[in-house]
Amino acid sequence: MYHYITKKNYLLALLFFLTNAVTAKETKGKLTGVVYDDANKPLSGITVSLEPDMRRAITDKKGAFEFDRLYAGTYTLKISAIGFGTHIQEVEVDAQGKNTVTIRLTRKNESLKEVSVTGVHGNPDNFIDMTRTAMPSTVITRKEIEQMGSRRLDEVLKEQTGLSIVNDIGSGNRAVGLQMQGFDSGYTMIMIDGQPMVGRNNGNFDLSRITVSNIERIEIIKGASSCLFGSEALAGVVNIVTRKNITEPQGMAAIRYGSFNMLDATLEGETPFAGKKGSVYLSGNYYRTDGFNSNPYIKEGKTAPPFDSYTFQGRGRYLLGENSTLNFNGRYVNRHSVNEVSYGVKPTKDVMDEYDLNGSVSLNHNFKNGTRLKTQYYLTRYQTKQDFTDLNTSLITPGSQFKQYLHRAEVQAAQQLFTAVELTAGAGGAYELLDHSSYKGNKSMSNYFAYGQANWKLNQDLNFTAGARYDYHDKYGSKLNPSLGLQYQVLPNLTFRAAVGTGFKTPNFQQLYMVFTNPQTGYTALGAEEFWKELQILKDAGQIKSVFPIAKQVGTLKPERSVSYSTGFTYQPLTTVKLDVNVFYNDLKNFINSEQVAVKNNDQQVFSYMNIAKAYTAGTEIGLNWSATKSLTVAVGYQLLYAVDKGVIDSIKNGTGLFAKVYDTRINQLRNSERKDYFGMSNRSRHMLNLKLSYAEEKTGISGSVRVSYRSKYGFMEDNRANNFLDHYDTFVSGYYLFNVALQKTFYRKHLQLQLTGDNLMNYRDQLMPAQQGRAILVGLSWRFFKD
């Protein structure tokens, strides 16, 4: 009851803050500017957009424009003009100072000289522009998220080319993660405002615990990115950027309701204060769902458990002086889930509570020589409490009791040298502490790091990016990870790019220290550091029937290493058509895999972890964008993927080892394995395709999208006689399509918005995909508070 009252009071306080914010009276400033072409000729009749205030201005005969009644803060200017490349620029406005900008637009046939047109500069959370790293990158904007009608982060990412949301059923129905270019979810770093998030289930980071209500944009880097972001960035990075730098008092209240008793309610507000020296943003989100069931054999309960979740987010910014700013970020999430499951034999109630906390404080200072410096401390804590109740006997069995802390301190600097070179560098340290019921005592790790990145524009057509990161780990010593990137404009409408980067991932706490026996199925998992001691305990207790020869390979785990290669091009044959092609190859060494190493007297398995294999993922990503009309955009994305365990291939070629034989169901006997028998690593589709039609018309206030996603068949598990690799005789998930739509309409000068969302309209379900919900229809209503 106390927690409920606390959350209720928070939302009431937020509502009071919101209504007062939009009626506050502050001194306002003015932003003026002039727009030229590349020949320094003023451009008249050009539309200049100001975000997030959603205001527009038209340049006069002298190319000048003006916005008045502006509060101090950071704004985004966007200009899209026929015959010119899109220009996006962030500007600082001082309510009492002179705010003037000069903008030069680039002709369309030269617009491909830039690495990106996202304009993500001046971010107070991270000086690293993630769209200008060596590896391929993309940005999902707030507008795109709204057009999709998505509610949780996993719903947004699963529709992106090269990404998929996958289940790790062996780790429980809550083990859902993100797969990037064929890598398991444990290899992708999830960040919020440039800082890593923690809390994984067997390496899987459940993205459904993150609401999109306060996300400004999502930045994605594909390929090894340890050169800048450290361990876990072996496959890539997803950075969540929340709302920042308030411009004027405004707020929003929104609510959505629909299938599966889903309710999504958001309340947010923002305002300057203290004579425009400071600004604050607060938001609260409540989300609940009854869950859903994709398995017809479950009589009661859900494969995706029901839950309710509260999310509270806050940001603050205060100007200490002319060049110094203090920033505060805070986020707290509480999720509660109760799931009663019955397979007809042993009905069980599964209760789980999750607590997720992220907070940081940073001091940013701009020196007179142009150097920018950021000093930051970041703390995150993730905690779970889980219990299982046998509904026949009312016996309660404690499940996972988990608590993880990460303390991180970092100093970051950025400097523009001359006009052609931009440098970014940083250094810091991290301390990670974990308390888990499956580990013997508290476990901790420390890491110290330094990194740098340089962007060098050699000439008008050639751009070079180089970066490197040095890490010292208290258990695994030092590692150096470099990266290189090159972009060359071959023709006015053709740009070539290539990159290579290295990555590493240290073994996680589970792989090192876990001592766990599943209370429902009875299998045992032992971390490599604890294996021999715990195995001896089981032997002394008379529980071990036999130990397999492969157990000899269990020992000190080595960090996993990867090298990512990518190359591709951007081709724009018409001003309305853009083609992106990227070919990638990710080479993984010291791959850590879980293997059965023993069997108990009750025939239950004993697993542990070892470095046993080399693997690679390779493929092609193709993206095509067509601006069919001023309001309609068509986007198509396709990925071809090969995910291969090199150890399997070597064993098949040599005719020896674990993978030399395959059970052929056509002849009902074992035979020698052939290369064509090996399908690839499980849970990976060879083909993935997405199609999106987006519509947005400023005049009518109508916007929306129609999206189609396809995923070809992928391997699920061994079904015939086990031969330790996925062959064509095993169990597969069939290929499938998902159809999603969203429609929005604004009224009353964009104050009111109505929304209709339909997900999985064809109601596709599969018991082997427990996290894929059936058809969901939702309606939504939102009201924006701002002065006209």
N, C-alpha and C positions, 0 to 999 in steps of 0.2 A: 504493500500500500504506500509506503514512504517513497519508493522509486516512482510510482505512478503519479503521486502528488508533485514530486520534484519535476518530472517531465511536463506535467500539465502547467505548472507555474512557469516553466521556461517558455512554453509556447505562448502563454498569456503575456509574459514580459516582452517576447518578440513581437507580438501583435501591437502592444502599446508603443514599442520602439518604432515599428513600421509606420503607424499612423502619425506619430509625431515627426518622423523624419521627413515626410513629404510636405509637411506644413511649416518646417523650419525656415527661418529667414537668414540668409547669409549674403555677404557681399560677393558679387559675381564678377568674373572676368570676361575677356573677349579673346577669340582666336581669329587671326587674319592670315591670309596667304595669297600667293600668286602661282598659277599653273602655267608652265611653259612646255613647248615641245623640245626635242633634242637640238633644234637650231636656235633656241632661246627666243622663239616667237610666242607671245602670249596666246593662250587658247581660251576662247569664249564659248559659253554655252555648255561647259563641262559640269557634270553633276559630281559634287563632292559629298560623300557620306560620312557622318560622325557617329561612331559607336562607343559605348552601348546606348547612347541617348536616342538612337534611331532618327536623327535629324539630317536634313539635306540642304545643300546650298548650290546655287548655279553661278559659275564664274561670269563676270561682266566682260565688256569689250577689252579691258586691259588684263584679263585673265585673273582678276582678283575675286576673292570670296571672303565671307565673314560669318562667324558664329558668335553670338553674344549670350549673356546670362549663363556663363559656365563656372562651375566650381573648380577649385584647385584639384588636380589629379592627372591621371594618364588617360588619354583618349586614343582611339584608333581612327585614322583617316583612310578612306578607301575610295579609289577612283577607277571606274571601268568605262573607258571611252572607245568608240568604234575606231579601229585602226591603230590602237595603242595597247600595250601590255598593261595588265592590271597592276595598279600601284597601291600598296598597303604600307602605312607608316604609323608608328606610335609617337605621340607628341605629349610633352609635359606642359600643363597649363598652370600658370601662377596667377591667381585672381587679382593680384596687385601689380603684376609685372607686364612687360611687353611680350606678347605671344604672337610671333610671326614666323611663318614657314614658307619656304620656296620649294616648289615641286616641279620636277622635270619628267615628263612622260617619255617612254621609249616607244619608237615605232614598232608595230606588231612583228615585222620581220626580223627585229633584233631582240625581241623580248625573251628569247630563250637563253640569253647570256647569263642570267641569274640562275643560281642553284635552285632557288625556291622563290615563290612570290607570296609566301605566307606572311612575311613581315614580322616574324616573332622576334622582336628586338626589345631591349630594355626590360626584360622580365626580372623583377626583383628577387625571385626565388632561385634562379639559376642563370648564370651568365652564358652557359653553353647553349647555343642555338641548335636544338636537336635536329632541325631541318637542314643543317649544314655540316653534319658529321660525314665521315667517309662512307658509311653504310647507307643503303637506300632507306628513305624515310617518307612518312606521310603524316598529314594532320587531319583530324576529324573535327570540324568546327561545331560551335554551339548551334548554328543554324541547321546543320545536317542532323544533329542529334534530335532537335525538335521536329524536323520533318519526318523522322523515323517513328516518332511517338514512343520511343523506348523509355523504360523505367529503371532498369538496372544495367550495370556496365557490361555484363556478359551478353545482353541482348544487342548492344551496339557492336561489339567486337566480332561476334560470330558471323556478321554479314560483310566483313572486310576481306579483301583478297589476300590469301596466304595465311589466314587465321581461322581456327576452328575451336569450338568448345567441346571438350571430350570428357568422358567419364572414366574413372579408375574404379571399376566396380569392386575389385578386390580390396579396396581400402574403405569401402562403405559408400552409402548412397549420398553422402555429402562431399565426396571427393570428386569435385568437378574443377577442371582447370583449362587453361588456354594453351593451345598448340600453335606454334609459329614455325612455318617452313619445315614442318615435320619433326621438330624438337618437342619433347614432353614439356609440360607446363613448368616443371621444376627448373628449367633452363632460361626462362624469361623473367627478367626483373620487372616487378610492378612498383611504380613510384608515384608519389603524390607530391606535387609542387617541387619536384626535383629531389625528393628524399625517398629511400626505399621503405616499402611496407613489409611487415612480417605476418606470420600466421598461416602455415600451410599444413595440409593433411597429406602426408606421404609425398610431399613436394608439390601438391596441387594447391593453387591459390584460388579460392572460390570467389569469382568476381561478382556473383549475385549479391554479395554483402555490401556492395558499393552502389549507392544511388547516383543517378546522373543529374539530379535536380540542381546541383550547384557546380556542375562542371562547365568551364568556359571552353575548353578544347581538350583533345586527346592527341598526344604526340607518340608516334610509333617508329622505332628503328628496327629494321630487320637485318640480322647478321650479328656476328660476334662484336660486342660493344664493351668488353671488359677494359678496353683501352681508356675509357672515360668513366665508366660507372661501376666497375668492380665485379666481384663474384656474383653469380646468378644471371649475369647479362651475357651468358654464353650463346644464347639463341637470339637475343634482342632485348628491347626495352619498350615498355608501355608507361608513359608518363601522363598522369592525370593533372591537369592544370585547373585549379578552382578559381572562382571569381576573385578579381584583384583590382586595386586602385580605383576607388569610388569617385564618381564624377559629380553627381548631384543627388539630393534626396529622392529615393524611389524605392519601390518594393513590389512584391508579388504574392498573391495567394492563389493556390491551384489545388484542384482535387480531381482524381480520376477513379472510376469504379467499373468493375466488369467481371468477366468469367472467373471461376474458381474463387469467387468472393474476394477478388483482389481490390485493395484500396491503397491509393497512393496520394498522400496529402502533403503539400509543401507550403511553408510560410517563410518569406525572406524579406529583408529590408537592409538598406544601406544609406549612409548619410555622412557628410563632412561634419567636423566639430572643432571646437577651440579656435574659432577664427580662421578656419580653413587650413590649420596646421595638421589636423588629423582627419582620419576617415575610419569608418567601421562598417563591417558587413556581418550580418548574422542570418543564419537559416536553420530551420528545423524541418525534418521530413519524417513522416510516419508511413510505413509500408507493411501490409499484411497480405497473406495468401493462404488459402486452404490446402495448397500443394496440389499434386496430381498423381495419378497412377498410370503407368504405362505397361504394367505387368498383369495380365489377366489371371495369373495363378495366385496372386495375393488376394485373399478374401477381404482383408481389412488393412487399412493403412495406405501409405502413399510411397511411391518410389522417389519422389521429390518431396521431402517433408514440409508440412505447413510451418509457417513462422510469422512472427511479427517483429518489426525492427524500428527503433528510433535512431535517427541520425541528427546530431547537432554540430554545426560548423560555424566558425567565426574567424574573421580576419581583421586586423587592425594595422593602421599605418600612421606614424606620427613624425612630423618634420622637426628634427632637433635643431637644425640650423639651415643655412643656405644650401649646404651640400651634403647633409647627413640625414638619414631617415631610419627610423626604428620600425621594424615589421614584426607582427605577431600572427601566427597561424595556429588554429586549434580545431580538432575534430574528435568527436566521441560517438561511438555506435554501440548499441545494445540490441542483440538479437536473441529471441527466445523461441524454441521449437519443441513441440511435443508430437511424437509420431507413434501410433500403435500399429504394429505389423503382425500379421498372422499368415503363416503358410499352412494352416490347418493342423499343426502339431504342437507348436510352442509359441503361443501369442506373447508378444513382448511390447512393452512401452519404453520408448527411447526419448529421454528428455535431455536437451542440450541448451546451454546458455553460452553466448559469446560476448566478449567485451573487447572493443577495439578503440585504442586511443592513439592519436598523433598530435604532436605539438612542437612548435619551433619558435625561436626568437632570433632575429638577425638584425645586424647593423650594417647599413649600406652607406658608403661614402664616395663621393665623386671629387677627385683631386683636380686642381686647376690645369694640370698637364694632360687631362683627358683620361687618366687611369680611374677605373671603377673598382672598388674593393668591397667585398661582402664577408662578414664574419657571422657564422651561424652555429647555434646549438639545436639539436633535434633529438626528440625522445619519442619512441613508439612502444606501445605495450599491447600484446594480444593475449587474451585469456579465454579458456574454455572450461566448462564443467559439464560432464556427461554422466548419466546413470542409466542402467537398464533394469527394468522391473519385469519379472516373470509373472504374467497375469494369471497363471494357474495357481501359483504358490505365494504370490505377493513378495517373493524374495527379491531384494534390491542388490544388484551387482554394480559396484562403482566402475565406471568406464574411464575414459581419458580425462585426466586432470592436468591441464596444460597452462603454462604461463611463460611468456617470452618477452624479454626486454631488449631494446637496442638503443644505446646512447651513441650519438654521433656529433662530433665537432669538426667544423670545416672552415677554411679560409679560401676565398676565391677572388681572382683578379682578372680584369679584362682591359686591354689597351689597343687602340688603333694606331699602328705605326705607319707613318706616311699616309698614302691614300690606298695602298694596295695590300697591306698586311694587317690582319686582325688576330691578336693573340688572346687566348684564354688559358688560365692556369689555376691550379688549386692544390691544397694539401690538407690533411686531417687525419683523424683516427676514429675508430668505432669499437665499442665494447658490447658484446652480445651475451646475455645471460638467459638460461633456460631452466625451468623447473617443471619436470614432467613425471607423472606417476609411473611411466614405463622406463625411466632412467634411474640409476642408482646415485642419488644425490644431485645437487645443482651442477650444471655444466656451463662453462663459459668459453668464449673465444675473443681474441683481440686482433685488430687489423689496423695498420697504419699505411697511408697512401699519399702519393703525389702524382699529378697528371698535368698535361698541357695539350693544347690544340692550336694550330696555326692555320688560318685561311689566307692564301696568297693568290691574288689576281695578277698573274704574270703579264697578261695583255688583255685586250678586249675579248678575245676568244678562248683563253685558256685560264682555268682556275684550278688551284692545287690545295688539297687539304691534308694535313698530317697531324697525328696525335699519338701520344704514348702515356702509359700509366705504370707506375711502380708501386707494388704492394708488398708489404711485409706482414705475414701471418704468423702468429705466435706458435702455431703447430706445424705449418708447412713451409716456413721460410719465405724467401722473396721471389717475386715474379715480375717480369717486365712484359707488357703487352702493347705493341705498336699498331698503328693503322695508317693506311695511305689511301687517298682518294684523288681522282683526276676527272675533270670535266672539260670537254673540248667542243666548241661549236664548229662543226665541220662545214655546215651551210647555214644560211640565214634561218632556215626552218628545221634544221637537224642538229641535235646535240648528242654527243657520245659521252658516256661516263664509265668509269671502272673504279673498283675499290678492293682492298684486301685488309682484313682486320683479324686480330687474334683475341682469344678469350680463354678464361679458365674458370673453374668452379670447384671450390673446396667441398669435401664431403660434408653433408649436413649432420645435425645432431642425431637424427634417427639412424642414419647409416653407420654412425660411430658407436652410439651408446644405448640404443633401444634394447629393452628386455621386456617383451610383451607376448602374452598369450591371449588370443581372442576368446572372450567369455562365451560367445555364441557358437563358434565353429571349432575351436580348440587348437588351431594352428599356432605355432610359436615363431616369432621373429626376433633375431638376436643381432645387435650391432657388431661390427667387426672388432671393435676394441674390447667388447665384453664376451665375445663368442666362446673362446676356449674355456674361460672360467665358468660361464653359465652352462656350457655343454657338459662339463665335468660334474656340475651339481645335478643335472638331469640324469647323468649316468649313475651317480651315487644313489639317487632315489629310485633307480631301476625303471626309468621311464623311456630309455632309448633302446629301440630294437636294432637299428643299424645306422652307421655313419657312412655316407657316400665318399668315394675317392676325391670328388671335386672339393670337399671340405678343406683339403690341404692348401687350397688357394686362398683361404680366408686369412688375412693378415693386415698389415698396415696399409690403409687405403691411400692411394695417390690422388692428387687433384686431377680432375678431368680437364683436358685441353682441347681447343678447337681453333681452326683457321677457316675464315669465311672469305670466299671469293665471289665477287659479283661484277657483272658488266651488262651494259644495256644502252638504250638510246631513247630519246624523245623526238618524235617527228610530228610536225604540224603542217600538213599539206594545205589546209585551209584555216582561216582565222577561227572557224567554228569547230574544227576537228583536231583532236590531240591524241596521239598514240604513244604509250609508254611500254617498253619491253625491257625486262630484267631477267638475266640468267644468273643462277646462283649455285654455288657448291660449298657445302659446309663439311669439313673433315673433323671428326671427333676421335680423340685418343684417350686411353685410360678410362673408357666408359665403365661406370659403376652400375652393376646390375644385381638384382636380387635373385638368388638361386636356392633351390632346395638342396640342403646339405645333409639331412638326416631324416629318419622317420621314427616316430614314437611307437610304443607298444600298442597304443590305441589306433594306430595307422594314421595319425595326424602328422602333418609335415612340420619340419623345422627349416626355417629360411635364414640366410645371412647375406652379406654384401661383399662383393669382390670386384677388383679391376680385371675384367676378363676379355674385353672385346674392343675392337675398333669399328667405327660406324661412319656412315656419311649420309647426308641428305643432299639431293640435287634436283634442280628443276627450272622451270620458267614461269614468270609471272607476266601477264599481259593486261594492260588497262587501256580502254578506249573511251574517250569522252567526246560527246557531240552536243553542242549548243544548238538544238534544232530551231528554237525560236528564242526571243528575249526572255521568255518565261519558262520554257521547257528544256531540260537537260537530260540526256541519255548517257548512262555510264555502264560499261561492261567490264568485268574483271574475270580472269581465268588463271588457274595455277595447275601446272603439271608437276607432280612430285614423285621422286624415287627416294625411299628411305631404306637403307641397306645395312645389315650387320656384316662387316667384313669377315668376322670369325665364322659365320655360317657359310659364306662363299668359299673360304679357304678349305673348310672341312669337306664340303661337297666336291671340290676340285681334286683334293688329295685322296678322297675315299676313306678317310680315317676320322676319328673323333666322334663327338656327340651327334653330328648332323650327317653322318655318312649314309644312314638308312632312312627310308621313308616307307610308311605303310600305304600301299596302293589299294584303295577300296575296289578298284575294277577287277583285280586278280586275287584280292583277299590275302595278301601276303606281303612281307617285307621285300624291298628291292633296293638297289643302290640309288642314292639320291642323284638327281640331275639339277643343273642350274635353273631350268625352267620350273622345277618344283617349288622353288623358293619365291613366295609372293612378295616378301618384304616385311618390314617391322609392323607389328600390330597397331591397330587404331589409326592408320594413315590411309587416306584416300589417294588414289592415283590422280583423279581429276576433281577439281572444284571450280564452280562457276557461279557468278552472281551478276544480276542485271537489275539496274535501278533507273526508274523514270522519276525525276523530280520536277515539280511544278511550283512556281512562286510568282504571283502577280501583285505588284505593289498597289495598283489602283483598286483592285477589288478586295484585297486582303485575303485571297484564297491561296493556300499552299498545301503541299502534300507530296506523297511518294507512293510508288508501287514497286515492290522489290521481290525478286525471285532468286532463290539460292538452290544450288544443286551440289550434292556430294556423292561421288561414286562409291561403290562398295568398298568396305575395308574389313580387315581381319579382326575377329573378336577373340577367339580362343581355340585351343586344340580340341578337336572333337573325336578324331579317330584314335589310334594308338599314339601316345605321346612320342614325338621325335624331336622335341625341343625347338622346332622352328615352324613358322606358319607356312603351310602348304595348301594346295588347292582343294584338299579333302577336308579341311577344317571348317569351323563355323565363321560365317561372314555376316556382316550387316549389309543389307541390300542398299543399292543406290536409291536416293530419294530427292524430292523437290520440296521446298517450303515457299509458300506464297504469303507475303505480308503487305498491308496497305496502311496508310495514315492520311487523314484529311484534316486541315485546320482552316478556320475562318475567323478573321478579326473584325471587331465592331468598335464603335465609339472611339475613333481616332486611336486605334490600337490598344485601348485599355482592356477590352474584353476579347477573349479568344475561346472558341468552342473547338473541340477536337474529337475525332472518331478514329479509333485504332483497331485494326484486325490483324492478328498474328496467326500464322499457320492455318490459313483459311480452308485448306483441304483436309485438315484434321489428321495429319500424318502422325502415327505413333508406332513405336517398336519397343518390345519389352527389353531389348538389348541396349536401348537408349533411355535410361531411367530419368534423365534430366530434360528430355524433350517433351514439353507440354503439348496438349491437344489444342484445338481451336480456342482462341481467346479474343473476345470482343470487349472493348472498353470505350467509355465516353468520358470526356474531360471538360472542365471549365476552369478558366484562370482569369484573374483580374490584376492588371498592372497599375500600381500607384505611381503616378508621376504628373508633374504640372505640364499642361499643354503650352 
